[in-house]
Amino acid sequence: MTATSDRIVVIGAGMGGLAAAARLAHAGCDVTVVEAQGYPGGKMRTVDSPAGPVDAGPTVMTMRHVFDALFADCGARLEDAVTLHQEPLLARHFWPDGATLDLYDDVDRSAEAVHGLAGARAEAEFRSFSTRAARLFDAFEAPMMLSPTPRIGGLTAHVMKHPGLIPVMAPFSSLASVLKRQFTDPRLRQLFGRYATYVGGSPFSSPAVLALIWSAEERGVWRVEGGMHRLARAMAALAEGQGARFRFGARAVRVERQSGAVRAVHLEGGERIGCDRVVFNGDPRALAAGLLGDGLRGAVADTGVNPRSLSARVWTFAATPQGPDLAHHNVFFGADPQAEFGPIARGRAPEDPTLYVCAQDRGMGLVPPDLERFEIIENAPPLPHASAEETETCRTRTFQALARFGLRFSPAPPDGALTTPQGFETLFPASLGSLYGRSPSGMRAPFQRPTARTAVPGLYLAGGGAHPGAGVPMATLSGRHAAEAILTDLASTSTSRATATPGGMSTASAMTAAARSRSSPS
């Protein structure tokens, strides 16, 4: 049994929306997910190729415990839904001077590799950096990532209890400036500065605390058999198994409000779906832009959606490679990071970019086929600053840069294999092509992202544009925060919910007492 106040519409089947839908349905809510595209996953999309579907979005799965917890909280097991392979080789790095470096999920193996690249001093610096990153991750996972509403005051109190964190945080320094002090070898500064781009920022303007991303990777990277999109499909199946209904090819165009609160979602074509709560799993800037009605323009503050994070130019295709031995994850660095991020900050494409190449048919225990699937990512500014350059210009810059490393592909990818910032704006309206929501630049940026609750009663947020931010595990955690916010609000308005509504989640709060879902046997 569910009460009418439990009717929830989730707009968008990205990772945050899927996680929220699964948890809410498991808790006994009446959940409908509407998605404009014909598939689940949001930015975790695919592009067809002669070798099969090519992942055209995120390629790295870290923080596996986030996904294990989601499935366990819904009475299921992640390993029964997808096949995961842990990749001990995290990434292979190439520099124009001919140097290469493999990094691993084992600090000693990585340190040995760093020693081989740059000597004993570099090894000692790397070990110190890894320790620093681990301290940051351990210190901030609970009060920041797992907290539904992080506050500067709360974080300050946490740090005051552990004053040794202050120099580790380097609160008034950029990631690039800390790395300049950490490493004498500029190649290592460039490598670890790249982690700012994981959340859409430049190392020269993003806070030093983003060094913790290295620790998240070092703790394990998994390859999803069949491609990352299989994880999104598994999460959709999990939600469906809990009772959630999915409507693909259904674009929401307006959220109806009555007496200030949400009351329905209107779809393109005129259909009205009555509801009492809405989870918006899209870029929060779409609300401010009025894409779901003028009544939602004030749902999030401008500081929660601006300034914008990076966009990208992404090639997805199948080909036979020639040249250097590739791992699953590969990074081909430009000669000078300043010459990359400087032009991007001014809205231009750099002449000598760093390029990420995911060889999707390679990895531990895999023998790549003759025709392999690839995704190549080049950082780019968002709109309106991104130049509307010709596809051929991007093609020349990208593949000539890789050719300097000896890497070539046959056949060359077709023009349709490229997605530009303009293309991402079309796929994700009002995002300005930005792939990570608000920019991470500035010390206060982590506290300025919108949280699950909005200024509109009954409207909640999930996805990479909301707290705790961009990245597959972070977006998934945002779905947990949205579900918990809704269930807390429902519990506060219904004293009978604990006995009338089955279901629950494992987090310790009033609405998460142990119970079976509607789809569980009695």
C-alpha positions as CSV (number, residue, x, y, z in Angstrom):
1,M,0.0,0.0,0.0
2,T,1.2,3.5,-0.7
3,A,-0.4,6.9,0.1
4,T,-1.3,9.3,-2.6
5,S,1.4,11.7,-1.2
6,D,4.0,9.0,-2.3
7,R,3.4,9.6,-6.0
8,I,6.8,10.7,-7.3
9,V,8.0,11.5,-10.9
10,V,11.7,11.3,-11.6
11,I,12.6,13.5,-14.6
12,G,15.7,12.0,-16.3
13,A,17.1,8.5,-16.1
14,G,20.7,9.5,-15.5
15,M,22.7,7.9,-12.7
16,G,21.2,10.1,-10.0
17,G,17.7,9.6,-11.2
18,L,18.1,5.9,-11.4
19,A,19.6,5.7,-7.9
20,A,16.8,7.8,-6.5
21,A,14.1,5.8,-8.3
22,A,15.4,2.5,-7.0
23,R,15.6,3.6,-3.4
24,L,12.2,5.4,-3.5
25,A,10.5,2.4,-5.1
26,H,12.1,0.1,-2.6
27,A,10.7,2.3,0.2
28,G,7.2,1.8,-1.2
29,C,6.7,4.9,-3.2
30,D,4.8,5.1,-6.4
31,V,7.6,6.0,-8.8
32,T,7.4,7.0,-12.5
33,V,10.6,7.8,-14.4
34,V,10.3,9.9,-17.6
35,E,13.3,10.1,-19.9
36,A,13.5,12.1,-23.2
37,Q,16.0,9.6,-24.7
38,G,15.2,6.0,-25.5
39,Y,17.7,4.6,-23.0
40,P,18.8,4.9,-19.4
41,G,22.1,6.5,-18.3
42,G,22.0,10.2,-19.3
43,K,25.5,11.1,-20.1
44,M,26.4,7.4,-19.9
45,R,25.3,7.0,-23.5
46,T,26.6,4.9,-26.4
47,V,27.1,5.5,-30.1
48,D,26.7,2.7,-32.7
49,S,29.7,1.4,-34.6
50,P,30.6,-1.6,-36.8
51,A,32.2,-3.1,-33.7
52,G,29.1,-2.6,-31.5
53,P,28.0,0.2,-29.1
54,V,30.8,2.5,-28.1
55,D,30.7,4.2,-24.7
56,A,30.5,7.9,-25.4
57,G,30.4,9.2,-21.8
58,P,32.1,8.2,-18.5
59,T,34.6,5.4,-18.8
60,V,35.9,5.0,-15.3
61,M,34.1,3.2,-12.4
62,T,35.6,4.0,-9.0
63,M,34.2,3.9,-5.4
64,R,32.5,0.6,-6.0
65,H,31.2,0.6,-2.5
66,V,28.6,3.3,-3.6
67,F,27.1,0.8,-6.0
68,D,27.3,-2.2,-3.8
69,A,25.4,-0.2,-1.1
70,L,22.7,0.9,-3.6
71,F,22.0,-2.7,-4.7
72,A,22.3,-4.0,-1.1
73,D,19.8,-1.4,0.2
74,C,17.4,-2.6,-2.4
75,G,17.8,-6.3,-1.4
76,A,20.0,-7.2,-4.4
77,R,23.7,-7.7,-5.3
78,L,25.7,-5.7,-7.8
79,E,27.6,-8.7,-8.9
80,D,24.4,-10.4,-10.0
81,A,23.5,-7.5,-12.2
82,V,26.8,-6.7,-14.0
83,T,30.2,-8.3,-14.4
84,L,33.0,-6.2,-13.1
85,H,36.7,-6.6,-13.6
86,Q,39.2,-4.7,-11.4
87,E,41.9,-3.2,-13.5
88,P,45.2,-3.1,-11.6
89,L,46.7,-0.8,-14.3
90,L,44.9,2.4,-13.7
91,A,46.1,4.3,-16.7
92,R,49.1,4.6,-19.2
93,H,50.5,8.0,-19.7
94,F,52.5,9.3,-22.7
95,W,54.6,12.5,-23.0
96,P,55.9,14.3,-26.1
97,D,59.5,13.6,-24.9
98,G,58.9,9.8,-25.4
99,A,58.5,9.0,-21.7
100,T,55.7,6.7,-20.5
101,L,54.3,5.9,-17.1
102,D,51.9,3.3,-15.9
103,L,50.1,3.9,-12.6
104,Y,48.5,1.1,-10.6
105,D,46.1,0.4,-7.7
106,D,49.1,-0.5,-5.6
107,V,51.2,2.4,-4.2
108,D,54.4,0.4,-4.3
109,R,54.1,-0.6,-7.9
110,S,53.3,3.0,-8.9
111,A,56.2,4.3,-6.8
112,E,58.5,1.9,-8.6
113,A,57.2,3.2,-11.9
114,V,57.7,6.8,-10.9
115,H,61.2,6.0,-9.8
116,G,61.8,4.6,-13.3
117,L,60.5,7.7,-14.9
118,A,62.2,10.4,-12.8
119,G,64.4,8.9,-10.1
120,A,64.4,8.4,-6.3
121,R,63.4,12.0,-5.4
122,A,60.3,11.8,-7.6
123,E,59.4,8.4,-5.9
124,A,59.6,10.0,-2.5
125,E,57.5,12.9,-3.6
126,F,54.9,10.6,-5.1
127,R,54.7,8.6,-1.9
128,S,54.2,11.8,0.1
129,F,51.5,12.9,-2.4
130,S,49.7,9.6,-2.2
131,T,49.6,9.8,1.6
132,R,48.3,13.3,1.4
133,A,45.5,12.4,-1.1
134,A,44.5,9.4,1.1
135,R,44.2,11.7,4.1
136,L,42.1,14.1,2.2
137,F,39.8,11.3,0.9
138,D,39.3,9.8,4.4
139,A,38.7,13.2,5.9
140,F,36.2,14.5,3.5
141,E,34.2,11.4,2.4
142,A,31.8,11.5,5.4
143,P,31.4,15.3,6.0
144,M,31.3,16.2,2.3
145,M,30.4,13.4,-0.1
146,L,28.1,11.4,2.2
147,S,26.6,14.4,3.9
148,P,23.3,15.5,2.2
149,T,23.9,19.2,3.1
150,P,27.5,20.1,3.7
151,R,28.1,23.3,5.5
152,I,31.3,25.4,5.8
153,G,30.7,25.6,9.6
154,G,30.4,21.9,9.9
155,L,33.6,21.3,7.9
156,T,35.4,23.9,9.9
157,A,34.5,22.2,13.1
158,H,35.6,18.9,11.7
159,V,39.0,20.4,10.7
160,M,39.4,22.1,14.0
161,K,39.1,18.7,15.7
162,H,41.9,17.5,13.3
163,P,44.1,20.5,12.9
164,G,46.7,18.5,11.0
165,L,44.4,18.6,8.0
166,I,44.9,22.3,7.5
167,P,48.3,22.1,5.7
168,V,47.1,19.0,3.9
169,M,44.0,20.8,2.6
170,A,46.0,23.9,1.6
171,P,42.7,25.8,1.7
172,F,43.9,28.9,-0.1
173,S,45.9,27.2,-2.9
174,S,45.0,25.9,-6.3
175,L,45.7,22.3,-7.2
176,A,48.4,23.4,-9.6
177,S,50.2,25.5,-7.0
178,V,50.2,22.6,-4.5
179,L,51.5,20.2,-7.2
180,K,54.3,22.7,-8.1
181,R,55.5,22.5,-4.5
182,Q,54.9,18.7,-4.3
183,F,56.8,17.6,-7.4
184,T,60.0,18.8,-8.9
185,D,59.3,16.9,-12.2
186,P,56.9,19.0,-14.3
187,R,55.5,15.8,-15.9
188,L,54.1,14.6,-12.5
189,R,52.6,18.0,-11.9
190,Q,50.9,17.8,-15.2
191,L,49.6,14.3,-14.6
192,F,48.1,14.8,-11.2
193,G,46.8,18.2,-12.2
194,R,44.7,16.5,-14.8
195,Y,42.4,15.2,-12.0
196,A,40.8,18.6,-11.8
197,T,39.3,17.9,-15.3
198,Y,37.5,14.9,-13.8
199,V,35.0,17.4,-12.3
200,G,35.2,19.9,-15.1
201,G,37.8,22.3,-13.8
202,S,41.3,23.6,-14.6
203,P,44.1,22.7,-12.1
204,F,45.1,26.4,-12.1
205,S,41.8,27.5,-10.6
206,S,40.4,24.4,-8.8
207,P,41.0,23.9,-5.1
208,A,43.9,21.8,-3.9
209,V,41.5,19.4,-2.1
210,L,40.8,17.8,-5.5
211,A,44.0,15.8,-5.0
212,L,41.7,13.3,-3.2
213,I,40.5,12.1,-6.6
214,W,43.8,10.3,-7.0
215,S,43.1,8.4,-3.9
216,A,39.7,7.4,-5.2
217,E,41.3,5.9,-8.3
218,E,44.1,4.3,-6.3
219,R,41.6,2.4,-4.2
220,G,40.3,0.7,-7.3
221,V,39.1,1.1,-10.9
222,W,36.7,-1.4,-12.4
223,R,35.9,-2.2,-16.0
224,V,32.2,-3.1,-16.7
225,E,32.0,-6.1,-19.0
226,G,30.2,-5.0,-22.1
227,G,30.7,-1.3,-21.5
228,M,29.8,1.3,-18.8
229,H,26.3,1.6,-20.2
230,R,25.6,-1.9,-18.8
231,L,25.8,-0.4,-15.3
232,A,23.1,2.2,-16.1
233,R,20.9,-0.6,-17.6
234,A,21.5,-2.7,-14.4
235,M,20.4,0.2,-12.2
236,A,17.3,0.8,-14.3
237,A,16.4,-2.9,-14.0
238,L,17.0,-2.6,-10.2
239,A,14.5,0.3,-10.0
240,E,12.0,-1.5,-12.2
241,G,12.3,-4.6,-10.0
242,Q,11.4,-2.5,-7.0
243,G,8.2,-1.3,-8.8
244,A,9.3,1.9,-10.6
245,R,7.8,2.5,-14.0
246,F,9.9,3.8,-16.9
247,R,8.7,6.0,-19.8
248,F,11.4,6.4,-22.4
249,G,11.0,8.9,-25.3
250,A,8.9,11.0,-22.9
251,R,10.2,14.6,-22.6
252,A,9.0,16.6,-19.7
253,V,8.2,20.2,-20.6
254,R,6.6,21.7,-17.5
255,V,6.2,21.0,-13.8
256,E,2.8,22.2,-12.6
257,R,2.5,24.0,-9.3
258,Q,-0.6,24.5,-7.2
259,S,-0.5,26.6,-4.0
260,G,3.3,26.8,-4.5
261,A,4.0,23.0,-4.4
262,V,4.4,20.7,-7.4
263,R,1.4,18.8,-8.5
264,A,2.1,17.3,-11.9
265,V,4.6,16.8,-14.7
266,H,3.5,17.7,-18.3
267,L,5.0,15.8,-21.2
268,E,5.6,16.9,-24.7
269,G,2.4,16.0,-26.5
270,G,0.1,17.1,-23.7
271,E,0.0,14.2,-21.3
272,R,-0.2,15.2,-17.6
273,I,1.2,12.9,-14.8
274,G,-0.2,13.9,-11.4
275,C,2.3,13.7,-8.6
276,D,3.2,15.1,-5.2
277,R,7.0,15.1,-5.5
278,V,9.4,15.5,-8.4
279,V,13.1,14.6,-8.7
280,F,14.8,16.5,-11.4
281,N,17.8,14.6,-12.8
282,G,19.1,17.2,-15.2
283,D,21.4,20.1,-15.2
284,P,20.0,22.5,-12.6
285,R,20.6,25.4,-14.9
286,A,17.6,24.1,-17.0
287,L,15.4,25.1,-14.1
288,A,16.9,28.6,-13.9
289,A,16.4,28.9,-17.7
290,G,12.7,28.1,-17.4
291,L,12.8,24.9,-19.5
292,L,10.3,23.3,-17.1
293,G,8.2,26.4,-16.6
294,D,8.6,29.9,-15.3
295,G,7.5,28.7,-11.9
296,L,10.7,26.9,-11.3
297,R,13.1,29.7,-12.3
298,G,13.9,30.4,-8.6
299,A,14.3,26.8,-7.6
300,V,18.1,27.1,-7.4
301,A,20.4,30.1,-6.8
302,D,22.5,31.5,-9.7
303,T,25.6,30.7,-7.7
304,G,24.6,27.0,-7.8
305,V,24.8,26.9,-11.6
306,N,27.4,29.5,-12.6
307,P,30.2,29.7,-13.5
308,R,30.0,26.7,-15.8
309,S,32.4,23.7,-15.9
310,L,34.3,22.4,-18.9
311,S,32.8,20.8,-21.9
312,A,34.5,18.4,-24.3
313,R,35.0,17.3,-27.9
314,V,34.5,13.6,-28.0
315,W,35.2,11.1,-30.8
316,T,33.6,7.6,-30.5
317,F,34.3,5.1,-33.3
318,A,35.6,1.7,-34.2
319,A,39.0,1.2,-35.9
320,T,42.2,-0.8,-36.0
321,P,45.0,1.1,-34.2
322,Q,48.7,1.2,-35.1
323,G,51.4,2.5,-32.8
324,P,52.1,2.3,-29.1
325,D,50.7,-0.5,-26.9
326,L,47.5,0.9,-25.3
327,A,46.0,0.1,-22.0
328,H,42.3,0.4,-21.3
329,H,42.8,4.1,-20.1
330,N,45.5,6.2,-21.8
331,V,46.5,9.8,-21.6
332,F,48.6,11.6,-24.3
333,F,49.8,14.9,-22.8
334,G,50.5,18.1,-24.6
335,A,53.8,19.7,-24.0
336,D,52.6,22.5,-21.7
337,P,49.5,22.5,-19.5
338,Q,49.5,26.3,-19.4
339,A,49.2,26.3,-23.2
340,E,46.2,24.0,-22.8
341,F,44.2,25.6,-20.1
342,G,45.0,29.2,-20.9
343,P,43.2,29.1,-24.3
344,I,40.3,27.1,-22.8
345,A,39.8,29.8,-20.2
346,R,39.6,32.3,-23.1
347,G,37.1,30.2,-25.0
348,R,39.5,28.7,-27.5
349,A,40.7,25.3,-28.4
350,P,44.4,24.7,-27.6
351,E,46.7,23.8,-30.4
352,D,48.4,21.1,-28.3
353,P,45.8,19.5,-26.1
354,T,46.0,16.6,-23.8
355,L,43.9,13.7,-25.1
356,Y,42.4,10.9,-23.2
357,V,42.0,7.7,-25.2
358,C,39.8,4.8,-23.9
359,A,40.5,1.6,-25.7
360,Q,37.3,-0.1,-24.7
361,D,38.3,-3.6,-25.9
362,R,41.5,-3.7,-23.9
363,G,42.2,-4.5,-20.3
364,M,43.4,-7.3,-18.1
365,G,42.9,-10.7,-19.7
366,L,41.4,-9.2,-22.9
367,V,42.7,-9.9,-26.4
368,P,41.5,-7.0,-28.5
369,P,39.7,-7.8,-31.8
370,D,40.9,-6.5,-35.1
371,L,38.3,-3.8,-35.0
372,E,38.3,-2.0,-31.6
373,R,36.1,0.6,-30.0
374,F,37.6,3.9,-28.9
375,E,36.5,7.1,-27.1
376,I,38.8,10.1,-27.4
377,I,38.1,13.1,-25.1
378,E,39.6,16.6,-25.5
379,N,38.7,19.3,-22.9
380,A,36.8,22.3,-24.3
381,P,35.2,25.5,-23.0
382,P,31.4,25.5,-22.6
383,L,29.1,27.7,-24.6
384,P,28.8,30.5,-25.4
385,H,32.6,30.8,-25.5
386,A,33.2,27.5,-27.3
387,S,34.1,28.1,-30.9
388,A,31.9,26.6,-33.5
389,E,34.9,25.2,-35.3
390,E,34.6,22.9,-38.2
391,T,34.7,19.1,-37.7
392,E,37.7,18.9,-39.9
393,T,39.7,21.4,-37.8
394,C,39.0,19.3,-34.7
395,R,39.9,16.1,-36.6
396,T,43.2,17.6,-37.8
397,R,44.2,18.8,-34.3
398,T,43.2,15.5,-32.5
399,F,44.6,13.0,-34.9
400,Q,47.7,14.9,-35.8
401,A,48.5,15.2,-32.1
402,L,48.1,11.4,-31.6
403,A,50.2,10.8,-34.8
404,R,53.1,12.5,-33.1
405,F,53.0,9.7,-30.6
406,G,52.9,7.2,-33.4
407,L,49.2,6.4,-32.8
408,R,47.0,6.1,-35.9
409,F,43.6,4.6,-36.7
410,S,42.2,2.9,-39.7
411,P,39.7,3.7,-41.0
412,A,39.4,7.3,-39.9
413,P,36.3,8.0,-37.9
414,P,33.4,9.6,-39.8
415,D,32.3,13.1,-39.1
416,G,29.3,11.8,-37.2
417,A,31.6,10.3,-34.6
418,L,32.3,13.7,-33.1
419,T,30.2,15.3,-30.4
420,T,31.0,19.0,-29.7
421,P,29.9,21.4,-27.0
422,Q,27.1,22.4,-29.3
423,G,26.1,18.7,-29.5
424,F,26.1,18.3,-25.7
425,E,23.9,21.4,-25.4
426,T,21.4,19.7,-27.7
427,L,21.6,16.4,-25.8
428,F,21.4,18.2,-22.4
429,P,19.4,21.4,-22.9
430,A,20.4,24.6,-21.0
431,S,23.7,22.9,-19.9
432,L,25.6,25.2,-22.3
433,G,27.5,22.0,-23.2
434,S,29.0,21.9,-19.8
435,L,29.4,18.3,-18.7
436,Y,29.8,18.7,-15.0
437,G,27.3,21.4,-13.9
438,R,28.8,24.3,-11.9
439,S,32.6,24.8,-12.2
440,P,34.7,23.5,-9.3
441,S,36.8,26.7,-9.4
442,G,37.2,28.5,-6.1
443,M,37.4,27.5,-2.5
444,R,33.7,27.8,-1.8
445,A,32.6,25.9,-4.9
446,P,31.8,22.6,-3.1
447,F,29.4,24.5,-0.9
448,Q,27.7,26.3,-3.7
449,R,26.4,23.4,-5.6
450,P,22.6,23.0,-5.1
451,T,21.7,20.2,-2.7
452,A,18.8,17.7,-3.0
453,R,16.1,20.1,-1.6
454,T,15.3,23.2,-3.7
455,A,13.4,26.4,-2.9
456,V,10.3,24.9,-4.5
457,P,8.3,22.6,-2.2
458,G,8.2,19.1,-3.5
459,L,11.0,19.6,-6.0
460,Y,14.3,17.8,-5.5
461,L,17.6,17.5,-7.4
462,A,19.7,14.5,-8.4
463,G,22.6,14.2,-10.8
464,G,26.1,15.5,-11.4
465,G,25.0,19.1,-11.3
466,A,23.8,18.7,-7.7
467,H,25.8,17.9,-4.5
468,P,28.1,16.0,-4.2
469,G,29.1,16.8,-7.8
470,A,30.2,15.3,-11.0
471,G,31.4,11.7,-11.7
472,V,29.6,8.4,-11.7
473,P,29.8,7.6,-8.0
474,M,29.0,11.2,-7.0
475,A,25.9,11.4,-9.2
476,T,24.8,8.1,-7.8
477,L,25.2,9.4,-4.3
478,S,23.1,12.4,-5.2
479,G,20.3,10.0,-5.9
480,R,20.6,8.7,-2.4
481,H,20.5,12.2,-1.0
482,A,17.4,13.0,-3.0
483,A,15.6,9.8,-1.9
484,E,16.5,10.4,1.8
485,A,15.3,14.0,1.6
486,I,11.9,12.9,0.2
487,L,11.5,10.0,2.7
488,T,12.4,12.3,5.6
489,D,9.9,14.9,4.4
490,L,7.2,12.2,3.9
491,A,7.8,10.9,7.4
492,S,7.6,14.3,8.9
493,T,4.1,14.8,7.4
494,S,2.6,11.4,8.1
495,T,2.7,9.8,11.5
496,S,1.3,6.6,10.0
497,R,4.0,6.1,7.4
498,A,6.1,3.7,9.5
499,T,3.3,1.2,9.6
500,A,1.5,2.0,6.3
501,T,4.5,2.0,4.0
502,P,6.9,-1.0,3.5
503,G,10.5,-0.6,2.4
504,G,13.5,1.2,3.7
505,M,17.2,1.9,3.3
506,S,20.2,1.1,5.4
507,T,21.0,4.7,6.5
508,A,20.2,5.5,10.1
509,S,17.2,7.9,10.0
510,A,13.6,7.9,10.9
511,M,12.4,6.8,7.4
512,T,14.9,3.9,7.0
513,A,13.7,1.3,9.4
514,A,14.1,-2.2,8.1
515,A,11.2,-3.4,6.0
516,R,10.5,-5.3,2.8
517,S,9.7,-3.6,-0.5
518,R,6.4,-3.9,-2.3
519,S,8.0,-6.3,-4.7
520,S,9.4,-8.6,-1.9
521,P,7.6,-11.8,-1.0
522,S,5.6,-11.7,2.2
